[in-house]
Amino acid sequence: MELSEIRKNIDKVDTKLFELFEERMKLAECVARTKKSTGDCIYKPDRELQVISKFSEPADEDMKGYYEALIKRVMLISREYQYRILNEDTPADTEAAMLSAGTVTVRFTYKGFPDNIVTAINDSGAKITGFTMNNSEYSISIRHDSCKTGIINLLKMIESESDNYSILVPEISVSDIPK
């Protein structure tokens, strides 16, 4: 088979993947709206482990790790989208309070897959000025002039999926305010 023919076949598969992804995200939106109305939480680590285990079991041994990485990423994207839906009604004054300082620091103990946090930070568009991790305890410093929606969604995800969540906002003195 020629390379050009292989690429055409890959394009066909990518088209199918896109269609399935769109369908999955529409279902994720339904899940988010249902959970929003019932007060249920978005992140269900036991459910995610069950899905990963169930669907990676029949995978070829050479492909199993790749499939697990793919499904973890798809579930993370789905959760990020669901948090965005939950945040549609976030009051503007809450957003302003979260982003009022030059930099905010978030401290938390994350309950999920460690790579999810790093990926979510990258996805958020937030400008990270500091990041420390000690086992499952994290501290992240975020500049307020980053992507506003991305930061709000990231903070909502961290708050919902973590224990010991706190946002530290530095004190602002009058001399710090630009004239």
SEKOLMAR-33309 format. One record per residue: x, y, z of N, C-alpha, C in turn; residue in three letters. Coordinates in pm, 1 decimal, always signed. Example, Ala and Ser with C-alpha at 12.3 -4.5 7.8 and 13.67 -1.06 7.14 Angstrom:
2
+----------+----------+----------+----------+----------+----------+----------+----------+----------+------+
:      n_X :      n_Y :      n_Z :     ca_X :     ca_Y :     ca_Z :      c_X :      c_Y :      c_Z : kevo :
+----------+----------+----------+----------+----------+----------+----------+----------+----------+------+
:  +1319.0 :   -569.0 :   +780.0 :  +1230.0 :   -450.0 :   +780.0 :  +1320.0 :   -330.0 :   +780.0 :  ALA :
:  +1285.0 :   -225.0 :   +708.0 :  +1367.0 :   -106.0 :   +714.0 :  +1290.0 :     +3.0 :   +787.0 :  SER :
+----------+----------+----------+----------+----------+----------+----------+----------+----------+------+
REM end
This chain:
179
+----------+----------+----------+----------+----------+----------+----------+----------+----------+------+
:      n_X :      n_Y :      n_Z :     ca_X :     ca_Y :     ca_Z :      c_X :      c_Y :      c_Z : kevo :
+----------+----------+----------+----------+----------+----------+----------+----------+----------+------+
:    +85.0 :   -117.3 :     +0.0 :     +0.0 :     +0.0 :     +0.0 :    +89.9 :   +124.0 :     +0.0 :  MET :
:    +59.2 :   +218.6 :    -85.4 :   +133.8 :   +343.9 :    -97.4 :   +105.5 :   +434.8 :    +22.8 :  GLU :
:   +201.4 :   +521.7 :    +54.2 :   +186.0 :   +614.0 :   +165.8 :    +63.5 :   +703.6 :   +147.3 :  LEU :
:    +41.1 :   +751.4 :    +27.7 :    -74.4 :   +839.4 :     +2.9 :   -206.3 :   +766.3 :    +30.8 :  SER :
:   -211.8 :   +639.9 :     -1.4 :   -332.2 :   +560.6 :    +24.4 :   -350.3 :   +536.5 :   +175.0 :  GLU :
:   -240.6 :   +510.5 :   +243.1 :   -246.2 :   +492.6 :   +389.0 :   -298.1 :   +621.1 :   +453.9 :  ILE :
:   -247.7 :   +736.3 :   +407.8 :   -291.2 :   +864.5 :   +463.8 :   -439.4 :   +889.5 :   +437.8 :  ARG :
:   -488.4 :   +851.2 :   +321.7 :   -632.2 :   +865.1 :   +292.9 :   -713.6 :   +780.6 :   +390.0 :  LYS :
:   -665.3 :   +660.5 :   +419.4 :   -735.1 :   +573.7 :   +514.9 :   -730.4 :   +632.8 :   +656.0 :  ASN :
:   -617.4 :   +691.5 :   +692.6 :   -607.8 :   +757.8 :   +823.1 :   -705.7 :   +874.1 :   +829.2 :  ILE :
:   -715.8 :   +950.4 :   +720.6 :   -811.7 :  +1061.5 :   +715.9 :   -954.2 :  +1012.5 :   +736.6 :  ASP :
:   -987.0 :   +897.5 :   +680.6 :  -1121.6 :   +840.3 :   +698.4 :  -1144.1 :   +802.4 :   +844.9 :  LYS :
:  -1044.6 :   +742.6 :   +905.5 :  -1055.2 :   +705.6 :  +1047.0 :  -1068.2 :   +831.4 :  +1132.9 :  VAL :
:   -988.3 :   +935.4 :  +1101.5 :   -996.0 :  +1060.8 :  +1177.2 :  -1133.3 :  +1125.0 :  +1165.6 :  ASP :
:  -1195.6 :  +1115.0 :  +1049.8 :  -1331.4 :  +1167.7 :  +1031.6 :  -1429.1 :  +1093.9 :  +1122.9 :  THR :
:  -1415.0 :   +962.9 :  +1128.5 :  -1502.1 :   +883.3 :  +1217.0 :  -1476.4 :   +918.2 :  +1363.7 :  LYS :
:  -1348.1 :   +935.2 :  +1398.7 :  -1314.8 :   +973.7 :  +1536.3 :  -1377.5 :  +1107.5 :  +1572.1 :  LEU :
:  -1372.9 :  +1203.5 :  +1479.8 :  -1431.8 :  +1333.8 :  +1505.3 :  -1581.9 :  +1321.7 :  +1528.8 :  PHE :
:  -1649.1 :  +1244.0 :  +1445.8 :  -1793.9 :  +1225.3 :  +1460.9 :  -1826.1 :  +1160.7 :  +1595.4 :  GLU :
:  -1749.7 :  +1060.4 :  +1634.1 :  -1770.4 :   +994.9 :  +1763.0 :  -1738.6 :  +1089.2 :  +1878.8 :  LEU :
:  -1634.1 :  +1170.1 :  +1863.6 :  -1598.2 :  +1266.9 :  +1966.8 :  -1710.9 :  +1368.1 :  +1986.1 :  PHE :
:  -1765.1 :  +1421.1 :  +1877.1 :  -1876.6 :  +1515.7 :  +1887.2 :  -1995.5 :  +1452.1 :  +1958.7 :  GLU :
:  -2025.9 :  +1328.3 :  +1924.2 :  -2137.0 :  +1257.3 :  +1988.1 :  -2109.7 :  +1240.0 :  +2137.5 :  GLU :
:  -1986.1 :  +1203.7 :  +2171.7 :  -1950.6 :  +1184.6 :  +2312.1 :  -1962.0 :  +1315.8 :  +2390.0 :  ARG :
:  -1918.6 :  +1425.4 :  +2330.6 :  -1924.7 :  +1554.1 :  +2399.5 :  -2069.2 :  +1600.6 :  +2417.6 :  MET :
:  -2156.8 :  +1570.2 :  +2324.3 :  -2299.0 :  +1603.3 :  +2341.7 :  -2356.2 :  +1524.7 :  +2459.1 :  LYS :
:  -2315.5 :  +1398.8 :  +2471.2 :  -2359.0 :  +1318.1 :  +2584.8 :  -2299.0 :  +1370.2 :  +2715.1 :  LEU :
:  -2173.8 :  +1414.9 :  +2709.1 :  -2109.8 :  +1473.0 :  +2827.8 :  -2184.4 :  +1598.3 :  +2871.8 :  ALA :
:  -2232.5 :  +1676.5 :  +2776.6 :  -2311.7 :  +1794.6 :  +2811.1 :  -2440.2 :  +1753.8 :  +2882.8 :  GLU :
:  -2504.3 :  +1648.4 :  +2833.9 :  -2626.5 :  +1598.6 :  +2900.2 :  -2594.7 :  +1552.2 :  +3042.1 :  CYS :
:  -2482.3 :  +1483.5 :  +3058.7 :  -2439.9 :  +1438.6 :  +3191.4 :  -2419.1 :  +1560.2 :  +3282.3 :  VAL :
:  -2349.8 :  +1662.1 :  +3231.8 :  -2321.6 :  +1781.3 :  +3312.4 :  -2450.1 :  +1851.1 :  +3354.6 :  ALA :
:  -2542.5 :  +1866.2 :  +3262.1 :  -2667.8 :  +1935.0 :  +3294.4 :  -2750.2 :  +1853.8 :  +3394.4 :  ARG :
:  -2747.2 :  +1721.3 :  +3379.9 :  -2817.5 :  +1635.8 :  +3476.0 :  -2753.1 :  +1646.7 :  +3613.4 :  THR :
:  -2620.7 :  +1638.7 :  +3618.5 :  -2550.6 :  +1648.8 :  +3746.7 :  -2567.9 :  +1786.8 :  +3808.9 :  LYS :
:  -2573.6 :  +1889.0 :  +3725.1 :  -2594.6 :  +2024.7 :  +3774.9 :  -2731.0 :  +2034.9 :  +3842.8 :  LYS :
:  -2832.3 :  +1974.5 :  +3781.8 :  -2967.9 :  +1983.3 :  +3838.2 :  -2984.4 :  +1896.3 :  +3962.5 :  SER :
:  -2905.5 :  +1789.0 :  +3972.9 :  -2917.9 :  +1700.2 :  +4089.0 :  -2815.6 :  +1730.9 :  +4198.2 :  THR :
:  -2717.2 :  +1816.8 :  +4165.9 :  -2613.4 :  +1849.0 :  +4263.7 :  -2505.3 :  +1742.4 :  +4274.0 :  GLY :
:  -2503.0 :  +1649.8 :  +4179.8 :  -2402.7 :  +1543.2 :  +4181.0 :  -2268.5 :  +1599.5 :  +4134.0 :  ASP :
:  -2159.0 :  +1535.1 :  +4175.3 :  -2027.1 :  +1583.5 :  +4135.4 :  -1987.7 :  +1527.2 :  +3998.8 :  CYS :
:  -1903.8 :  +1601.2 :  +3929.5 :  -1859.4 :  +1562.3 :  +3795.5 :  -1762.1 :  +1445.2 :  +3803.1 :  ILE :
:  -1663.7 :  +1456.7 :  +3889.6 :  -1555.8 :  +1358.3 :  +3892.3 :  -1594.2 :  +1236.2 :  +3974.6 :  TYR :
:  -1587.8 :  +1123.5 :  +3910.5 :  -1615.2 :   +994.4 :  +3974.4 :  -1495.9 :   +902.0 :  +3946.2 :  LYS :
:  -1392.1 :   +905.5 :  +4031.0 :  -1271.3 :   +826.7 :  +4002.4 :  -1298.3 :   +677.1 :  +3989.2 :  PRO :
:  -1390.1 :   +622.8 :  +4069.2 :  -1420.5 :   +480.0 :  +4058.2 :  -1480.6 :   +447.0 :  +3922.6 :  ASP :
:  -1568.3 :   +533.9 :  +3873.8 :  -1629.3 :   +515.0 :  +3741.7 :  -1522.6 :   +520.2 :  +3632.4 :  ARG :
:  -1429.9 :   +615.2 :  +3643.3 :  -1324.6 :   +625.3 :  +3542.7 :  -1237.1 :   +500.1 :  +3542.2 :  GLU :
:  -1199.5 :   +451.7 :  +3659.7 :  -1119.0 :   +328.6 :  +3666.2 :  -1194.6 :   +210.5 :  +3606.4 :  LEU :
:  -1323.1 :   +204.2 :  +3632.5 :  -1407.4 :    +97.1 :  +3578.1 :  -1409.4 :   +103.4 :  +3424.9 :  GLN :
:  -1425.9 :   +221.1 :  +3369.1 :  -1429.1 :   +237.4 :  +3223.0 :  -1294.0 :   +200.1 :  +3162.9 :  VAL :
:  -1186.3 :   +249.0 :  +3222.6 :  -1052.4 :   +218.1 :  +3171.3 :  -1028.5 :    +68.1 :  +3173.2 :  ILE :
:  -1060.8 :     +5.0 :  +3283.4 :  -1040.4 :   -138.4 :  +3295.9 :  -1127.0 :   -217.1 :  +3197.5 :  SER :
:  -1253.6 :   -181.8 :  +3191.4 :  -1348.3 :   -253.9 :  +3105.5 :  -1309.4 :   -247.4 :  +2958.1 :  LYS :
:  -1273.5 :   -128.5 :  +2913.4 :  -1249.3 :   -112.1 :  +2770.2 :  -1104.8 :   -136.3 :  +2729.3 :  PHE :
:  -1011.7 :   -139.6 :  +2823.0 :   -874.1 :   -170.3 :  +2784.9 :   -845.6 :   -320.0 :  +2792.7 :  SER :
:   -931.6 :   -392.7 :  +2861.8 :   -911.5 :   -536.9 :  +2876.6 :   -898.8 :   -610.2 :  +2743.2 :  GLU :
:   -987.6 :   -585.1 :  +2645.5 :   -974.3 :   -658.4 :  +2519.6 :   -863.7 :   -604.4 :  +2427.4 :  PRO :
:   -800.5 :   -493.7 :  +2465.5 :   -697.2 :   -434.4 :  +2380.3 :   -576.7 :   -526.4 :  +2370.1 :  ALA :
:   -516.6 :   -525.0 :  +2253.8 :   -393.5 :   -598.7 :  +2230.8 :   -289.3 :   -549.5 :  +2331.4 :  ASP :
:   -209.1 :   -638.8 :  +2383.7 :   -112.9 :   -604.6 :  +2489.1 :    -20.4 :   -490.6 :  +2447.2 :  GLU :
:    +19.2 :   -486.4 :  +2320.0 :   +105.8 :   -378.1 :  +2271.6 :    +34.5 :   -243.1 :  +2270.3 :  ASP :
:    -97.7 :   -244.7 :  +2257.1 :   -175.6 :   -121.8 :  +2245.1 :   -243.5 :    -79.8 :  +2375.4 :  MET :
:   -243.5 :   -166.3 :  +2475.2 :   -318.0 :   -141.9 :  +2599.5 :   -279.6 :     -9.3 :  +2666.5 :  LYS :
:   -152.3 :    +16.1 :  +2684.2 :   -106.8 :   +139.4 :  +2747.9 :   -146.7 :   +262.8 :  +2667.8 :  GLY :
:   -139.1 :   +251.5 :  +2536.5 :   -178.3 :   +364.6 :  +2451.5 :   -327.7 :   +390.1 :  +2461.0 :  TYR :
:   -404.2 :   +281.2 :  +2463.0 :   -549.1 :   +298.3 :  +2473.7 :   -584.5 :   +360.7 :  +2608.5 :  TYR :
:   -522.1 :   +313.3 :  +2715.9 :   -549.8 :   +370.2 :  +2848.1 :   -517.3 :   +519.5 :  +2850.5 :  GLU :
:   -406.0 :   +559.1 :  +2788.6 :   -370.4 :   +701.1 :  +2782.1 :   -475.7 :   +779.4 :  +2703.2 :  ALA :
:   -522.9 :   +721.8 :  +2594.3 :   -624.8 :   +787.9 :  +2512.3 :   -754.4 :   +806.2 :  +2589.7 :  LEU :
:   -802.3 :   +701.0 :  +2654.1 :   -931.5 :   +709.8 :  +2723.2 :   -921.4 :   +803.1 :  +2844.6 :  ILE :
:   -806.7 :   +803.7 :  +2913.5 :   -788.1 :   +898.1 :  +3024.7 :   -797.0 :  +1041.6 :  +2974.0 :  LYS :
:   -734.9 :  +1065.9 :  +2859.8 :   -735.5 :  +1201.2 :  +2801.8 :   -876.2 :  +1240.8 :  +2758.3 :  ARG :
:   -948.0 :  +1148.6 :  +2696.4 :  -1084.9 :  +1177.1 :  +2652.9 :  -1173.4 :  +1207.2 :  +2773.9 :  VAL :
:  -1158.0 :  +1130.8 :  +2881.2 :  -1238.3 :  +1155.3 :  +3001.3 :  -1202.3 :  +1289.7 :  +3065.6 :  MET :
:  -1074.5 :  +1326.1 :  +3064.3 :  -1033.9 :  +1455.7 :  +3118.5 :  -1094.6 :  +1569.6 :  +3036.5 :  LEU :
:  -1088.4 :  +1559.5 :  +2904.9 :  -1147.8 :  +1661.8 :  +2818.2 :  -1297.4 :  +1671.8 :  +2844.9 :  ILE :
:  -1361.7 :  +1558.6 :  +2861.5 :  -1505.0 :  +1554.9 :  +2890.4 :  -1534.9 :  +1626.2 :  +3021.9 :  SER :
:  -1453.7 :  +1600.1 :  +3125.9 :  -1474.7 :  +1666.3 :  +3254.6 :  -1451.0 :  +1816.8 :  +3244.5 :  ARG :
:  -1345.6 :  +1856.1 :  +3172.0 :  -1319.0 :  +1998.7 :  +3154.0 :  -1440.0 :  +2067.5 :  +3090.3 :  GLU :
:  -1497.4 :  +2003.5 :  +2991.5 :  -1615.5 :  +2057.4 :  +2923.3 :  -1734.2 :  +2064.2 :  +3020.0 :  TYR :
:  -1751.1 :  +1961.3 :  +3100.8 :  -1860.8 :  +1959.6 :  +3197.5 :  -1843.6 :  +2070.5 :  +3301.8 :  GLN :
:  -1720.4 :  +2095.0 :  +3346.8 :  -1697.5 :  +2204.7 :  +3441.6 :  -1730.3 :  +2339.0 :  +3377.1 :  TYR :
:  -1699.8 :  +2352.9 :  +3249.0 :  -1735.6 :  +2477.1 :  +3179.7 :  -1886.0 :  +2498.0 :  +3182.2 :  ARG :
:  -1961.6 :  +2391.4 :  +3161.1 :  -2107.9 :  +2400.3 :  +3165.1 :  -2154.6 :  +2437.1 :  +3305.8 :  ILE :
:  -2094.4 :  +2376.7 :  +3407.1 :  -2130.8 :  +2410.0 :  +3545.2 :  -2101.1 :  +2556.1 :  +3578.3 :  LEU :
:  -1998.7 :  +2611.6 :  +3515.8 :  -1956.0 :  +2748.2 :  +3545.7 :  -2028.4 :  +2853.7 :  +3463.6 :  ASN :
:  -2122.6 :  +2814.3 :  +3380.2 :  -2195.3 :  +2912.3 :  +3299.4 :  -2263.2 :  +3017.7 :  +3385.8 :  GLU :
:  -2303.0 :  +2979.4 :  +3504.6 :  -2376.0 :  +3070.4 :  +3592.3 :  -2288.8 :  +3133.3 :  +3701.1 :  ASP :
:  -2156.7 :  +3119.7 :  +3688.7 :  -2069.2 :  +3178.1 :  +3790.1 :  -2084.1 :  +3329.7 :  +3787.3 :  THR :
:  -2121.6 :  +3390.6 :  +3899.5 :  -2139.4 :  +3536.4 :  +3902.5 :  -2009.8 :  +3610.0 :  +3869.0 :  PRO :
:  -2024.2 :  +3721.7 :  +3799.6 :  -1908.1 :  +3800.3 :  +3758.1 :  -1825.8 :  +3846.2 :  +3878.1 :  ALA :
:  -1892.0 :  +3877.7 :  +3990.9 :  -1816.2 :  +3924.6 :  +4107.9 :  -1731.3 :  +3812.9 :  +4167.4 :  ASP :
:  -1777.9 :  +3687.8 :  +4154.7 :  -1697.5 :  +3574.6 :  +4201.7 :  -1573.0 :  +3561.1 :  +4115.7 :  THR :
:  -1592.0 :  +3571.3 :  +3984.3 :  -1477.4 :  +3565.3 :  +3893.8 :  -1379.6 :  +3677.6 :  +3924.4 :  GLU :
:  -1431.6 :  +3797.5 :  +3943.1 :  -1345.6 :  +3912.9 :  +3970.3 :  -1266.9 :  +3892.1 :  +4099.1 :  ALA :
:  -1332.2 :  +3839.0 :  +4200.7 :  -1264.0 :  +3815.3 :  +4328.4 :  -1152.0 :  +3714.0 :  +4312.1 :  ALA :
:  -1176.4 :  +3610.8 :  +4231.8 :  -1074.7 :  +3507.6 :  +4211.3 :   -954.6 :  +3562.6 :  +4135.2 :  MET :
:   -977.8 :  +3660.6 :  +4051.5 :   -872.7 :  +3707.9 :  +3962.9 :   -824.4 :  +3848.7 :  +3996.3 :  LEU :
:   -859.5 :  +3899.4 :  +4115.2 :   -829.4 :  +4039.2 :  +4147.0 :   -681.2 :  +4065.6 :  +4171.4 :  SER :
:   -610.6 :  +3971.9 :  +4226.0 :   -468.9 :  +3993.2 :  +4258.3 :   -383.4 :  +3964.8 :  +4135.3 :  ALA :
:   -258.7 :  +4006.8 :  +4140.3 :   -167.4 :  +3979.5 :  +4029.2 :   -147.2 :  +3829.9 :  +4009.4 :  GLY :
:   -132.5 :  +3759.7 :  +4118.3 :   -111.8 :  +3615.3 :  +4114.7 :   -189.1 :  +3552.5 :  +4229.8 :  THR :
:   -254.9 :  +3440.7 :  +4203.4 :   -317.7 :  +3364.7 :  +4311.2 :   -245.6 :  +3230.9 :  +4321.7 :  VAL :
:   -240.5 :  +3177.9 :  +4441.3 :   -179.6 :  +3047.5 :  +4463.0 :   -288.3 :  +2952.8 :  +4511.5 :  THR :
:   -293.0 :  +2836.7 :  +4450.8 :   -391.5 :  +2734.7 :  +4485.0 :   -315.9 :  +2618.2 :  +4547.5 :  VAL :
:   -361.2 :  +2576.3 :  +4664.9 :   -302.2 :  +2459.2 :  +4731.0 :   -410.3 :  +2353.8 :  +4747.0 :  ARG :
:   -373.2 :  +2227.9 :  +4720.6 :   -473.3 :  +2121.7 :  +4726.0 :   -407.5 :  +1984.5 :  +4726.7 :  PHE :
:   -485.9 :  +1885.1 :  +4765.3 :   -446.4 :  +1744.7 :  +4758.1 :   -534.0 :  +1681.8 :  +4651.6 :  THR :
:   -472.1 :  +1635.1 :  +4543.6 :   -547.7 :  +1584.4 :  +4429.1 :   -575.5 :  +1435.5 :  +4443.7 :  TYR :
:   -700.8 :  +1396.2 :  +4416.5 :   -743.6 :  +1257.2 :  +4434.7 :   -734.4 :  +1174.7 :  +4306.5 :  LYS :
:   -715.4 :  +1239.6 :  +4192.5 :   -719.6 :  +1169.4 :  +4063.8 :   -582.2 :  +1128.2 :  +4013.8 :  GLY :
:   -576.7 :  +1096.7 :  +3884.2 :   -451.4 :  +1060.3 :  +3819.6 :   -360.3 :  +1183.9 :  +3816.7 :  PHE :
:   -235.4 :  +1174.2 :  +3863.6 :   -147.7 :  +1292.0 :  +3868.6 :   -131.1 :  +1361.2 :  +3732.7 :  PRO :
:   -124.6 :  +1284.5 :  +3623.8 :   -105.9 :  +1347.5 :  +3494.1 :   -227.6 :  +1430.2 :  +3452.1 :  ASP :
:   -345.2 :  +1403.3 :  +3511.7 :   -463.6 :  +1483.6 :  +3480.4 :   -445.0 :  +1629.4 :  +3519.4 :  ASN :
:   -381.3 :  +1653.2 :  +3632.4 :   -363.5 :  +1789.6 :  +3680.7 :   -272.9 :  +1867.7 :  +3586.1 :  ILE :
:   -162.0 :  +1807.8 :  +3545.8 :    -68.5 :  +1875.0 :  +3455.8 :   -135.9 :  +1902.8 :  +3321.4 :  VAL :
:   -208.7 :  +1805.9 :  +3269.4 :   -277.7 :  +1824.1 :  +3142.2 :   -384.3 :  +1931.7 :  +3153.6 :  THR :
:   -460.9 :  +1931.5 :  +3261.3 :   -565.8 :  +2032.1 :  +3280.3 :   -506.1 :  +2172.2 :  +3288.9 :  ALA :
:   -392.0 :  +2185.3 :  +3355.1 :   -324.4 :  +2315.1 :  +3363.4 :   -285.3 :  +2361.3 :  +3222.9 :  ILE :
:   -226.0 :  +2271.7 :  +3145.9 :   -187.7 :  +2306.5 :  +3008.7 :   -309.0 :  +2344.5 :  +2925.4 :  ASN :
:   -418.3 :  +2270.3 :  +2939.9 :   -540.7 :  +2296.9 :  +2862.9 :   -603.6 :  +2431.2 :  +2898.6 :  ASP :
:   -584.3 :  +2476.3 :  +3021.4 :   -653.7 :  +2594.9 :  +3070.6 :   -605.7 :  +2725.0 :  +3006.6 :  SER :
:   -483.9 :  +2725.4 :  +2957.9 :   -426.4 :  +2848.4 :  +2905.0 :   -374.4 :  +2939.6 :  +3015.4 :  GLY :
:   -377.9 :  +2892.2 :  +3139.2 :   -331.5 :  +2972.6 :  +3252.7 :   -180.6 :  +2991.0 :  +3246.5 :  ALA :
:   -136.0 :  +3109.6 :  +3287.1 :     +7.5 :  +3136.7 :  +3296.4 :    +52.5 :  +3096.9 :  +3436.5 :  LYS :
:   +127.8 :  +2990.0 :  +3444.0 :   +172.4 :  +2935.9 :  +3571.9 :   +306.6 :  +2998.8 :  +3607.3 :  ILE :
:   +313.7 :  +3058.3 :  +3725.4 :   +438.4 :  +3119.8 :  +3770.5 :   +508.2 :  +3035.7 :  +3876.3 :  THR :
:   +441.7 :  +2933.1 :  +3925.1 :   +501.1 :  +2844.0 :  +4023.5 :   +422.3 :  +2714.2 :  +4030.6 :  GLY :
:   +493.0 :  +2603.0 :  +4045.6 :   +426.4 :  +2472.7 :  +4053.5 :   +512.8 :  +2382.5 :  +4139.1 :  PHE :
:   +456.2 :  +2332.0 :  +4248.6 :   +527.0 :  +2232.6 :  +4329.0 :   +434.8 :  +2115.1 :  +4353.9 :  THR :
:   +495.8 :  +1998.5 :  +4364.2 :   +419.7 :  +1877.2 :  +4388.1 :   +498.7 :  +1792.1 :  +4486.2 :  MET :
:   +429.4 :  +1742.9 :  +4588.1 :   +489.7 :  +1653.0 :  +4684.9 :   +388.4 :  +1542.4 :  +4707.7 :  ASN :
:   +413.4 :  +1426.1 :  +4648.9 :   +316.7 :  +1316.6 :  +4646.6 :   +188.7 :  +1366.3 :  +4580.1 :  ASN :
:    +78.0 :  +1371.3 :  +4650.4 :    -46.7 :  +1417.4 :  +4588.5 :    -82.5 :  +1559.6 :  +4631.6 :  SER :
:    +11.9 :  +1628.0 :  +4697.0 :    -11.6 :  +1766.0 :  +4739.5 :    +53.0 :  +1861.6 :  +4640.3 :  GLU :
:    -25.5 :  +1960.3 :  +4596.7 :    +17.8 :  +2053.5 :  +4493.1 :     +5.2 :  +2197.0 :  +4541.2 :  TYR :
:    +86.8 :  +2281.9 :  +4483.0 :    +75.1 :  +2425.9 :  +4499.1 :   +101.3 :  +2486.3 :  +4361.3 :  SER :
:     +7.0 :  +2565.2 :  +4313.8 :    +18.0 :  +2624.8 :  +4180.4 :     -5.9 :  +2774.7 :  +4192.7 :  ILE :
:    +83.1 :  +2854.3 :  +4135.9 :    +64.4 :  +2999.0 :  +4130.6 :    +24.6 :  +3036.2 :  +3988.5 :  SER :
:    -85.7 :  +3111.9 :  +3976.9 :   -143.3 :  +3145.8 :  +3846.8 :   -152.8 :  +3297.6 :  +3834.5 :  ILE :
:   -105.9 :  +3351.4 :  +3721.9 :   -119.1 :  +3495.5 :  +3696.2 :   -260.9 :  +3525.4 :  +3650.9 :  ARG :
:   -316.4 :  +3635.8 :  +3699.7 :   -455.6 :  +3669.4 :  +3671.0 :   -479.7 :  +3709.4 :  +3526.4 :  HIS :
:   -376.7 :  +3752.6 :  +3454.3 :   -398.4 :  +3797.5 :  +3317.4 :   -398.7 :  +3682.3 :  +3217.8 :  ASP :
:   -406.3 :  +3562.2 :  +3266.9 :   -417.8 :  +3444.0 :  +3182.2 :   -558.9 :  +3436.1 :  +3124.5 :  SER :
:   -583.6 :  +3329.8 :  +3054.3 :   -715.4 :  +3303.0 :  +2997.0 :   -818.5 :  +3291.3 :  +3109.4 :  CYS :
:   -905.7 :  +3390.7 :  +3121.9 :   -999.9 :  +3399.6 :  +3233.5 :  -1090.0 :  +3276.9 :  +3243.8 :  LYS :
:  -1154.3 :  +3239.4 :  +3133.2 :  -1244.2 :  +3124.1 :  +3135.7 :  -1168.1 :  +2997.1 :  +3170.3 :  THR :
:  -1049.1 :  +2982.7 :  +3115.1 :   -968.2 :  +2864.7 :  +3143.8 :   -930.9 :  +2853.9 :  +3290.2 :  GLY :
:   -897.9 :  +2968.6 :  +3352.0 :   -862.4 :  +2968.3 :  +3494.3 :   -983.1 :  +2930.3 :  +3579.2 :  ILE :
:  -1096.8 :  +2990.3 :  +3551.0 :  -1217.8 :  +2960.5 :  +3628.9 :  -1250.1 :  +2812.0 :  +3619.5 :  ILE :
:  -1245.3 :  +2755.9 :  +3497.6 :  -1273.7 :  +2612.8 :  +3480.5 :  -1170.5 :  +2526.5 :  +3552.0 :  ASN :
:  -1043.2 :  +2565.3 :  +3542.6 :   -937.3 :  +2490.8 :  +3610.7 :   -958.6 :  +2493.4 :  +3761.4 :  LEU :
:   -986.0 :  +2611.8 :  +3817.2 :  -1007.0 :  +2622.4 :  +3961.5 :  -1128.9 :  +2542.6 :  +4006.2 :  LEU :
:  -1235.1 :  +2543.9 :  +3925.5 :  -1354.7 :  +2465.6 :  +3959.7 :  -1322.5 :  +2316.3 :  +3959.3 :  LYS :
:  -1245.9 :  +2272.6 :  +3860.1 :  -1207.7 :  +2131.7 :  +3853.4 :  -1122.3 :  +2093.9 :  +3973.7 :  MET :
:  -1022.7 :  +2176.0 :  +4005.0 :   -935.0 :  +2146.0 :  +4118.6 :  -1015.7 :  +2142.9 :  +4247.9 :  ILE :
:  -1101.9 :  +2241.5 :  +4266.3 :  -1183.6 :  +2246.5 :  +4387.9 :  -1271.3 :  +2122.3 :  +4400.2 :  GLU :
:  -1332.3 :  +2079.5 :  +4289.7 :  -1425.4 :  +1966.6 :  +4291.8 :  -1356.2 :  +1832.8 :  +4308.4 :  SER :
:  -1232.8 :  +1821.8 :  +4259.0 :  -1165.5 :  +1691.9 :  +4256.8 :  -1056.3 :  +1678.9 :  +4362.2 :  GLU :
:  -1050.8 :  +1772.7 :  +4454.2 :   -940.7 :  +1774.3 :  +4550.6 :   -989.8 :  +1782.7 :  +4694.0 :  SER :
:   -899.3 :  +1752.1 :  +4783.9 :   -919.3 :  +1775.3 :  +4926.3 :   -827.8 :  +1890.5 :  +4966.0 :  ASP :
:   -854.3 :  +1951.8 :  +5078.7 :   -769.5 :  +2058.3 :  +5133.5 :   -746.4 :  +2170.7 :  +5032.6 :  ASN :
:   -850.3 :  +2208.6 :  +4959.6 :   -841.8 :  +2312.5 :  +4856.6 :   -843.1 :  +2450.3 :  +4919.8 :  TYR :
:   -747.1 :  +2534.1 :  +4881.6 :   -750.0 :  +2673.5 :  +4927.2 :   -685.9 :  +2762.6 :  +4822.2 :  SER :
:   -740.3 :  +2884.2 :  +4811.3 :   -682.9 :  +2984.7 :  +4722.8 :   -622.2 :  +3092.1 :  +4811.7 :  ILE :
:   -495.7 :  +3121.4 :  +4789.1 :   -426.1 :  +3223.8 :  +4864.9 :   -408.8 :  +3345.0 :  +4774.9 :  LEU :
:   -468.9 :  +3455.8 :  +4814.8 :   -458.4 :  +3579.9 :  +4738.9 :   -368.4 :  +3672.6 :  +4817.7 :  VAL :
:   -260.8 :  +3720.7 :  +4756.2 :   -170.6 :  +3810.3 :  +4830.1 :   -239.6 :  +3942.1 :  +4862.1 :  PRO :
:   -197.9 :  +4001.1 :  +4972.6 :   -251.3 :  +4131.9 :  +5010.6 :   -204.6 :  +4235.2 :  +4907.6 :  GLU :
:   -292.6 :  +4325.3 :  +4872.5 :   -258.9 :  +4430.8 :  +4777.0 :   -257.0 :  +4563.1 :  +4853.2 :  ILE :
:   -144.1 :  +4630.4 :  +4845.3 :   -137.0 :  +4760.6 :  +4912.4 :   -169.5 :  +4870.3 :  +4811.1 :  SER :
:   -199.0 :  +4989.2 :  +4861.6 :   -231.5 :  +5102.2 :  +4776.1 :   -116.6 :  +5132.0 :  +4680.4 :  VAL :
:     +6.8 :  +5113.9 :  +4724.5 :   +122.7 :  +5143.7 :  +4639.0 :   +134.5 :  +5046.3 :  +4521.8 :  SER :
:    +68.5 :  +4927.8 :  +4530.1 :    +72.5 :  +4830.6 :  +4421.9 :    -24.9 :  +4863.0 :  +4309.1 :  ASP :
:   -119.2 :  +4952.9 :  +4334.1 :   -221.8 :  +4982.8 :  +4234.9 :   -165.0 :  +5082.2 :  +4133.7 :  ILE :
:   -169.2 :  +5044.9 :  +4003.5 :   -114.8 :  +5137.0 :  +3901.5 :   -194.1 :  +5268.1 :  +3898.0 :  PRO :
:   -122.8 :  +5377.5 :  +3871.4 :   -188.5 :  +5509.2 :  +3865.6 :   -219.0 :  +5547.4 :  +3723.9 :  LYS :
+----------+----------+----------+----------+----------+----------+----------+----------+----------+------+
REM end
